[in-house]
Amino acid sequence: MDRVAQWSFDRIAERLSSRVGGADLPPCDRTRAAVAMILHQVADDVEILFIQRASHDLDPWSGHIAFPGGKLEEGELECQAACRETLEEIGIDLEQGRYLGRLSDIVGANLPVRVSCCLFGVDRMRFRPVLNEEVRDLFWVKVSDLCDPGRHFQSNVAFDQRRFEVPAFRLPVENKPELWGITYRLVRQFLCVLDDRTTGEGLCRLPEMVELDEEDRL
């Protein structure tokens, strides 16, 4: 994707600011959560940080790919929660990075959850991540790889003793499960922010707000 090299943090922030954000959605009584999408610029691309959750027998999301984040505490704003959870889970202080903006919130169609995604630009060379017990691994994926149509497919996944047919992504990292669910949909929304094509072709076609099915759980 040649145009990836053109997306500086300034341009990404500008595109995010021009969108109708999830903060404009009407109030609801859903459980509120926030995650951080963390970006790093390289010479000819942009990288996104992902985590793999630790394995726990009683955790239905055990081993899943995600962004750092979690539930909002009382009186906490969305991006405050994303920063706090990121520091707790992987030891990266996003207050030392650059806030770029937010994607549109995602609400569950069948579950009482509303997820906010805050984007931050960092220089990954300045940080030495420290993973807590909730996180098994941390890794970076180039946006150009995320835009590869050959890595996007329909997958049959198991969750909470049920199976679902869902859109998913094969990560270019060895020994990692496929990316699907809320994190996948947030990535697709971000790709739509980057894509200024008007032809309707390609991967980057996602509504402002995505209604999620039951498989898309935090």
Backbone bond lengths (Angstrom), bond angles and torsions (degrees), N, CA, C in turn:
res aa  C-N    CA-C-N  psi(-1)  N-CA   C-N-CA  omega(-1)  CA-C   N-CA-C  phi
1 M - - - 1.454 - - 1.527 108.03 -
2 D 1.320 118.44 95.16 1.455 123.02 -172.69 1.517 112.24 -60.44
3 R 1.312 117.39 -35.34 1.458 119.15 -174.10 1.519 113.13 -73.79
4 V 1.340 117.96 -9.40 1.459 119.50 177.41 1.521 110.42 -57.91
5 A 1.343 117.41 -38.09 1.453 120.91 -177.91 1.523 112.05 -62.50
6 Q 1.316 118.05 -20.73 1.446 122.06 -178.37 1.527 112.72 -82.22
7 W 1.345 117.58 -8.70 1.462 119.77 -173.23 1.515 110.87 -92.69
8 S 1.327 115.29 89.51 1.456 121.31 172.96 1.523 109.00 -77.15
9 F 1.343 116.48 166.63 1.457 119.81 175.42 1.526 110.86 -58.51
10 D 1.347 117.08 -35.80 1.465 120.36 178.26 1.520 111.04 -60.04
11 R 1.327 117.21 -45.27 1.465 120.77 -177.45 1.521 111.39 -71.04
12 I 1.325 116.65 -37.19 1.460 119.39 177.84 1.525 109.93 -64.01
13 A 1.339 116.63 -44.33 1.465 120.38 178.55 1.523 110.85 -62.19
14 E 1.324 116.97 -39.21 1.461 120.57 178.87 1.519 111.17 -63.75
15 R 1.340 117.19 -43.65 1.461 119.95 179.58 1.525 111.45 -65.61
16 L 1.325 116.84 -40.18 1.461 119.92 179.33 1.520 111.29 -64.60
17 S 1.335 116.95 -38.61 1.459 120.35 -178.01 1.522 112.24 -69.28
18 S 1.335 117.61 -20.27 1.461 121.08 -178.48 1.515 112.65 -86.22
19 R 1.340 116.99 -6.55 1.456 121.06 -178.07 1.517 110.77 -90.95
20 V 1.346 115.93 159.62 1.465 121.75 173.11 1.511 106.91 -83.05
21 G 1.319 117.57 111.08 1.449 121.73 -172.62 1.510 114.20 -78.29
22 G 1.343 114.57 162.72 1.445 120.62 178.96 1.513 113.23 -66.18
23 A 1.346 116.33 -18.45 1.459 118.51 178.94 1.525 111.76 -65.29
24 D 1.343 116.89 -15.82 1.456 120.48 -179.38 1.526 112.65 -87.22
25 L 1.319 117.31 -1.15 1.454 119.92 177.69 1.527 109.54 -69.88
26 P 1.324 117.86 150.96 1.471 119.18 179.73 1.518 111.46 -64.74
27 P 1.328 117.94 150.95 1.465 120.95 178.77 1.525 110.70 -59.48
28 C 1.325 114.97 150.37 1.467 118.89 178.43 1.524 107.67 -149.03
29 D 1.337 115.29 167.71 1.458 120.09 -177.32 1.522 111.66 -98.14
30 R 1.319 117.20 22.95 1.458 121.15 178.24 1.528 110.40 -75.67
31 T 1.330 116.20 156.06 1.452 121.25 172.84 1.524 109.32 -62.79
32 R 1.326 116.95 129.30 1.461 121.53 -177.94 1.516 110.12 -96.37
33 A 1.320 115.42 136.12 1.467 121.93 177.19 1.514 108.53 -143.14
34 A 1.332 115.87 158.67 1.463 120.73 179.50 1.520 109.29 -142.28
35 V 1.326 115.51 144.27 1.460 121.84 177.40 1.523 108.88 -128.59
36 A 1.326 116.19 162.32 1.457 122.20 179.10 1.528 109.35 -113.79
37 M 1.343 116.09 123.74 1.455 121.36 168.57 1.528 106.24 -96.21
38 I 1.321 116.20 114.57 1.461 122.22 -172.92 1.522 109.31 -106.86
39 L 1.342 116.17 125.28 1.454 122.67 -174.77 1.525 110.72 -112.49
40 H 1.332 114.84 147.06 1.465 122.17 175.06 1.522 107.67 -135.50
41 Q 1.327 116.44 134.49 1.459 120.92 179.52 1.519 110.71 -91.90
42 V 1.340 115.24 133.77 1.455 121.81 170.92 1.520 107.52 -116.19
43 A 1.323 117.13 -178.69 1.459 120.82 -171.13 1.525 112.96 -56.65
44 D 1.310 117.34 -42.39 1.459 120.52 -173.51 1.520 112.80 -129.70
45 D 1.344 117.63 22.67 1.462 119.05 -174.43 1.523 109.26 -164.44
46 V 1.328 114.77 178.56 1.463 123.36 171.81 1.512 107.02 -125.94
47 E 1.335 117.39 138.90 1.454 121.70 178.61 1.526 109.99 -110.64
48 I 1.333 115.80 148.51 1.461 122.65 177.10 1.526 108.52 -117.97
49 L 1.323 116.17 137.05 1.457 121.46 179.25 1.526 110.11 -87.07
50 F 1.328 115.58 133.29 1.462 122.81 174.02 1.524 108.68 -124.84
51 I 1.326 115.17 154.14 1.459 120.48 171.01 1.521 109.06 -118.65
52 Q 1.325 115.04 156.91 1.461 120.90 168.48 1.516 107.42 -113.04
53 R 1.311 115.85 125.11 1.458 119.98 -177.83 1.521 110.78 -66.05
54 A 1.307 115.68 150.28 1.460 121.21 177.47 1.527 110.50 -68.19
55 S 1.318 116.14 160.69 1.462 122.02 -179.20 1.523 110.73 -90.29
56 H 1.318 115.33 123.29 1.457 122.11 175.05 1.522 107.82 -138.07
57 D 1.309 116.85 131.77 1.462 121.57 -175.99 1.524 112.23 -57.66
58 L 1.317 117.87 -34.65 1.460 121.52 -175.51 1.534 112.59 -94.54
59 D 1.324 116.92 2.63 1.462 120.71 -178.81 1.516 109.86 -97.73
60 P 1.340 118.79 114.19 1.474 119.88 -179.28 1.521 112.95 -66.68
61 W 1.338 118.12 -17.35 1.467 121.95 178.84 1.522 111.44 -101.58
62 S 1.318 116.12 17.64 1.453 121.69 -177.47 1.529 111.22 -55.69
63 G 1.330 116.10 124.74 1.453 121.02 176.23 1.511 115.97 80.77
64 H 1.347 119.05 -0.07 1.455 121.40 -177.31 1.530 111.62 -72.94
65 I 1.339 115.57 155.98 1.454 122.86 174.06 1.522 108.85 -85.72
66 A 1.344 116.97 137.89 1.461 120.31 -173.83 1.525 109.76 -156.70
67 F 1.338 114.82 -179.10 1.454 122.65 165.56 1.520 107.71 -103.78
68 P 1.341 118.26 152.42 1.471 118.15 174.78 1.525 110.11 -63.09
69 G 1.317 116.18 141.55 1.455 120.03 -179.09 1.511 111.78 161.43
70 G 1.340 115.65 -177.89 1.449 120.78 -179.93 1.514 111.22 175.91
71 K 1.313 116.69 -165.00 1.458 122.35 -175.69 1.532 111.42 -73.36
72 L 1.328 114.83 149.21 1.456 120.68 175.63 1.523 109.70 -74.29
73 E 1.315 115.87 139.23 1.449 120.74 171.55 1.526 109.41 -85.52
74 E 1.319 116.76 163.76 1.465 120.99 -177.40 1.523 111.27 -57.77
75 G 1.324 117.04 129.05 1.451 122.50 178.79 1.516 115.05 79.02
76 E 1.321 117.92 5.43 1.457 122.26 -175.48 1.519 110.82 -94.39
77 L 1.336 117.00 139.65 1.453 122.05 173.06 1.524 110.12 -82.32
78 E 1.345 115.46 161.54 1.453 120.55 -172.93 1.533 112.70 -57.59
79 C 1.322 116.31 -52.50 1.461 118.73 -175.50 1.527 111.90 -74.09
80 Q 1.331 117.75 -22.71 1.456 120.07 171.12 1.527 110.17 -64.55
81 A 1.328 116.09 -42.03 1.456 120.37 178.56 1.525 111.02 -65.16
82 A 1.330 116.68 -42.27 1.461 120.35 179.40 1.522 111.09 -61.36
83 C 1.343 116.90 -41.40 1.466 121.03 178.64 1.529 110.84 -66.56
84 R 1.333 116.81 -45.27 1.462 120.21 -179.06 1.525 111.30 -61.49
85 E 1.339 116.26 -47.19 1.456 120.16 -178.66 1.533 111.52 -64.91
86 T 1.332 116.94 -37.33 1.461 120.29 178.94 1.526 110.42 -63.83
87 L 1.331 117.14 -43.69 1.455 120.49 178.60 1.525 110.99 -63.68
88 E 1.335 116.58 -40.78 1.455 120.71 -179.62 1.529 111.80 -67.80
89 E 1.324 116.65 -41.32 1.465 120.41 -171.44 1.522 113.42 -84.05
90 I 1.345 117.19 -39.36 1.469 118.57 -174.31 1.527 113.38 -130.36
91 G 1.326 118.21 4.18 1.449 120.48 172.93 1.511 115.70 72.95
92 I 1.335 119.01 17.54 1.456 122.61 177.82 1.524 109.14 -101.21
93 D 1.325 115.70 123.82 1.463 121.63 -179.43 1.527 108.16 -90.68
94 L 1.328 116.18 102.97 1.464 120.22 -176.61 1.521 112.73 -71.99
95 E 1.318 117.91 -12.24 1.463 119.85 174.37 1.530 110.94 -67.45
96 Q 1.322 116.96 -16.49 1.458 121.62 175.24 1.527 111.79 -90.56
97 G 1.315 116.49 -2.55 1.455 121.07 177.04 1.522 110.03 -101.29
98 R 1.316 115.15 -159.69 1.466 120.93 -179.33 1.524 109.49 -120.98
99 Y 1.308 115.94 123.99 1.464 120.34 175.30 1.528 108.96 -74.00
100 L 1.334 116.96 128.87 1.463 122.16 -176.01 1.521 113.31 -106.54
101 G 1.322 117.83 -25.99 1.458 120.56 -177.94 1.514 111.48 140.42
102 R 1.344 115.59 -170.90 1.461 121.11 -178.26 1.509 110.87 -126.21
103 L 1.309 114.24 149.10 1.456 120.16 166.50 1.521 108.54 -80.88
104 S 1.318 117.02 171.05 1.461 120.59 174.16 1.520 109.42 -69.39
105 D 1.326 115.96 140.08 1.464 120.24 178.05 1.517 110.35 -61.10
106 I 1.303 114.87 152.02 1.464 122.33 175.99 1.526 107.93 -114.07
107 V 1.320 116.59 132.76 1.465 120.66 175.94 1.519 109.28 -118.51
108 G 1.320 115.40 145.72 1.447 120.59 178.79 1.516 111.90 -78.30
109 A 1.316 115.94 138.42 1.452 120.02 178.40 1.525 111.46 -73.92
110 N 1.331 116.70 -31.69 1.458 120.56 -175.25 1.526 112.99 -122.86
111 L 1.322 117.23 0.56 1.451 121.23 -178.81 1.530 109.87 -128.30
112 P 1.334 117.60 146.49 1.463 120.84 -177.66 1.521 112.35 -81.36
113 V 1.325 117.79 66.85 1.450 121.29 -178.58 1.522 109.97 -137.73
114 R 1.319 115.75 141.57 1.460 122.52 173.90 1.524 107.61 -133.25
115 V 1.336 116.79 122.93 1.463 122.62 -172.52 1.519 110.10 -112.73
116 S 1.325 116.55 127.80 1.454 123.07 173.18 1.524 108.94 -102.05
117 C 1.335 116.08 144.57 1.464 120.77 178.88 1.528 108.68 -124.83
118 C 1.334 116.29 117.48 1.464 123.03 179.35 1.522 108.73 -104.31
119 L 1.335 116.68 135.03 1.453 121.79 -176.72 1.522 110.57 -105.27
120 F 1.331 114.77 138.17 1.457 121.70 -179.78 1.524 109.49 -134.97
121 G 1.328 115.80 140.57 1.450 121.50 172.97 1.517 110.03 -101.42
122 V 1.330 117.06 132.86 1.464 121.68 -179.40 1.525 109.62 -136.16
123 D 1.312 114.83 163.28 1.459 122.44 166.26 1.520 106.02 -99.63
124 R 1.309 116.76 104.69 1.462 120.40 -172.53 1.528 112.27 -62.77
125 M 1.338 118.09 -20.48 1.458 121.01 -179.87 1.534 111.68 -71.82
126 R 1.330 116.66 -15.25 1.471 120.29 -178.76 1.528 112.44 -86.22
127 F 1.328 117.80 -9.58 1.454 121.08 -172.68 1.526 111.11 -116.77
128 R 1.302 115.64 143.30 1.456 122.38 170.80 1.528 106.86 -116.47
129 P 1.353 117.42 97.30 1.465 119.77 -175.17 1.527 112.39 -60.19
130 V 1.315 115.19 144.18 1.461 122.62 174.23 1.523 106.56 -127.45
131 L 1.324 117.21 112.01 1.453 121.83 -174.36 1.525 110.73 -87.85
132 N 1.340 116.19 135.65 1.458 118.71 175.14 1.524 110.25 -88.99
133 E 1.314 116.17 -173.08 1.467 120.51 -173.87 1.519 113.53 -68.40
134 E 1.334 117.89 -13.29 1.461 120.56 -179.06 1.528 112.99 -85.19
135 V 1.322 116.86 -10.71 1.465 121.02 -172.57 1.522 110.08 -121.93
136 R 1.339 115.82 127.39 1.459 121.07 178.19 1.515 112.31 -85.01
137 D 1.346 116.46 -39.37 1.455 119.65 -172.69 1.525 109.57 -156.30
138 L 1.329 115.02 161.64 1.460 123.60 177.20 1.525 107.29 -136.15
139 F 1.332 116.76 137.91 1.459 119.58 179.84 1.525 109.38 -156.11
140 W 1.346 115.79 164.65 1.460 122.78 -177.70 1.517 109.87 -116.28
141 V 1.335 116.19 143.82 1.471 122.23 178.83 1.527 108.38 -129.06
142 K 1.322 116.59 134.56 1.463 120.93 179.40 1.528 110.82 -73.39
143 V 1.332 115.51 143.08 1.465 120.19 177.71 1.521 110.48 -61.81
144 S 1.318 117.85 -34.82 1.466 119.82 178.54 1.521 111.18 -59.78
145 D 1.342 117.86 -35.46 1.466 120.74 175.73 1.523 110.95 -69.67
146 L 1.333 116.77 -38.38 1.464 120.08 179.83 1.522 111.52 -65.91
147 C 1.333 117.06 -23.85 1.464 121.49 179.62 1.522 112.52 -89.21
148 D 1.315 117.98 3.30 1.466 121.71 -179.88 1.525 109.47 -76.90
149 P 1.351 118.67 111.72 1.479 120.02 -177.81 1.519 113.17 -58.67
150 G 1.317 117.30 -27.72 1.452 120.25 -177.96 1.511 113.90 -68.68
151 R 1.325 116.85 -14.69 1.462 120.21 -179.99 1.529 112.83 -94.81
152 H 1.321 117.12 -7.09 1.470 121.14 -179.99 1.525 109.32 -98.97
153 F 1.329 116.74 133.53 1.457 120.47 -174.35 1.518 109.81 -158.11
154 Q 1.314 116.60 170.61 1.464 122.16 173.24 1.522 108.25 -93.10
155 S 1.326 116.25 126.86 1.458 120.69 -175.68 1.516 110.56 -120.55
156 N 1.315 115.48 148.08 1.453 121.87 173.75 1.516 107.64 -98.36
157 V 1.337 117.27 108.55 1.458 121.30 -173.80 1.515 110.49 -114.78
158 A 1.333 115.20 155.03 1.461 122.11 177.83 1.513 109.43 -106.42
159 F 1.340 116.17 136.16 1.452 121.10 177.71 1.525 108.84 -155.53
160 D 1.332 115.88 128.67 1.463 120.39 175.12 1.525 111.52 53.08
161 Q 1.343 114.93 45.48 1.463 123.54 177.00 1.529 112.95 63.73
162 R 1.334 116.83 22.74 1.451 121.98 175.13 1.514 109.34 -131.78
163 R 1.331 116.73 163.85 1.453 121.05 178.63 1.526 108.87 -122.58
164 F 1.347 115.26 144.84 1.458 121.99 -178.01 1.523 110.02 -135.29
165 E 1.301 115.88 149.66 1.459 122.76 170.04 1.525 106.62 -97.77
166 V 1.341 116.83 114.54 1.460 120.41 -173.07 1.527 110.61 -136.61
167 P 1.340 117.43 155.32 1.470 119.66 171.04 1.519 109.00 -69.02
168 A 1.333 116.50 142.69 1.460 120.96 -175.86 1.524 109.93 -149.49
169 F 1.327 114.92 174.53 1.458 121.93 -176.53 1.526 108.88 -137.21
170 R 1.342 116.60 131.97 1.462 121.68 175.18 1.521 108.47 -86.11
171 L 1.296 116.07 115.37 1.458 121.18 -176.98 1.534 111.13 -72.84
172 P 1.337 117.10 144.32 1.463 120.85 177.34 1.530 111.63 -83.51
173 V 1.323 116.61 37.28 1.464 123.34 -178.97 1.523 107.36 -128.95
174 E 1.307 117.65 130.44 1.460 121.17 -176.06 1.527 111.56 -65.84
175 N 1.314 114.46 145.00 1.466 123.25 172.64 1.528 113.23 61.62
176 K 1.347 116.26 34.90 1.454 120.48 174.84 1.522 109.91 -117.05
177 P 1.338 117.20 142.83 1.468 119.02 175.38 1.514 110.62 -69.56
178 E 1.322 116.11 164.87 1.463 119.78 178.23 1.528 110.82 -66.54
179 L 1.303 114.88 154.48 1.462 121.99 177.13 1.520 108.58 -91.93
180 W 1.351 117.02 129.46 1.457 120.42 -179.61 1.529 108.66 -155.72
181 G 1.313 116.31 177.93 1.457 121.20 175.09 1.517 112.76 76.56
182 I 1.325 116.38 -148.42 1.461 122.29 -174.25 1.526 111.06 -57.88
183 T 1.322 117.39 -44.30 1.465 119.86 -177.39 1.518 110.93 -63.70
184 Y 1.323 116.97 -41.74 1.459 120.59 177.39 1.522 110.60 -59.75
185 R 1.317 117.31 -44.13 1.461 120.85 -177.21 1.536 111.45 -68.59
186 L 1.315 117.22 -34.00 1.460 119.63 175.21 1.529 110.90 -67.07
187 V 1.327 116.67 -39.47 1.462 119.85 176.30 1.522 110.58 -61.86
188 R 1.326 117.20 -44.45 1.456 120.18 178.44 1.526 111.16 -60.74
189 Q 1.319 117.03 -38.58 1.458 119.67 178.72 1.531 110.46 -65.48
190 F 1.337 116.83 -39.58 1.457 120.10 177.93 1.529 111.01 -65.25
191 L 1.315 117.69 -40.42 1.464 120.12 177.11 1.524 110.86 -60.96
192 C 1.323 116.29 -34.10 1.460 120.47 177.03 1.522 110.25 -66.05
193 V 1.336 117.81 -36.13 1.463 120.99 176.11 1.528 110.15 -62.29
194 L 1.327 117.62 -41.13 1.457 121.73 -178.59 1.515 113.19 -72.31
195 D 1.316 117.22 -26.93 1.460 121.36 -171.86 1.519 110.03 -90.61
196 D 1.332 117.39 113.85 1.458 120.76 179.25 1.519 112.32 -102.08
197 R 1.339 116.26 14.89 1.459 118.92 176.86 1.520 110.44 -71.02
198 T 1.291 116.90 148.55 1.468 121.81 -178.58 1.520 112.00 -113.45
199 T 1.325 116.97 7.70 1.460 120.06 -176.13 1.519 112.20 -79.98
200 G 1.347 116.76 -18.12 1.463 119.41 -176.62 1.507 113.03 83.33
201 E 1.333 118.26 4.07 1.453 121.68 -179.91 1.522 110.62 -90.20
202 G 1.319 115.85 165.54 1.452 120.64 174.69 1.509 112.91 88.27
203 L 1.342 114.88 -167.18 1.456 121.61 -172.55 1.521 113.44 -87.62
204 C 1.305 117.29 -22.61 1.462 120.45 -164.31 1.519 112.75 -89.11
205 R 1.301 117.66 62.42 1.452 122.18 178.35 1.526 108.17 -128.85
206 L 1.322 116.89 99.41 1.451 121.19 -178.13 1.512 108.80 -142.20
207 P 1.334 119.58 136.12 1.464 120.87 179.03 1.523 111.46 -64.30
208 E 1.318 115.32 166.85 1.457 120.47 177.89 1.524 111.87 -58.45
209 M 1.323 116.15 -38.62 1.453 120.34 179.62 1.521 107.66 -131.77
210 V 1.330 116.81 129.43 1.458 121.73 -177.29 1.519 109.42 -103.30
211 E 1.323 117.00 126.48 1.462 120.82 173.45 1.518 108.20 -82.54
212 L 1.321 116.76 120.40 1.450 121.05 -174.38 1.518 111.44 -94.53
213 D 1.330 113.88 151.27 1.448 120.18 174.30 1.531 109.47 -88.28
214 E 1.320 115.62 179.24 1.457 119.39 -173.09 1.528 113.13 -65.24
215 E 1.340 118.08 -22.50 1.457 118.98 -178.12 1.522 111.61 -73.19
216 D 1.317 117.72 -15.00 1.464 120.37 -175.99 1.517 110.49 -90.96
217 R 1.315 115.49 78.50 1.466 120.36 -176.77 1.519 110.00 -112.74
218 L 1.305 115.43 155.64 1.461 119.67 175.07 1.515 109.43 -73.60
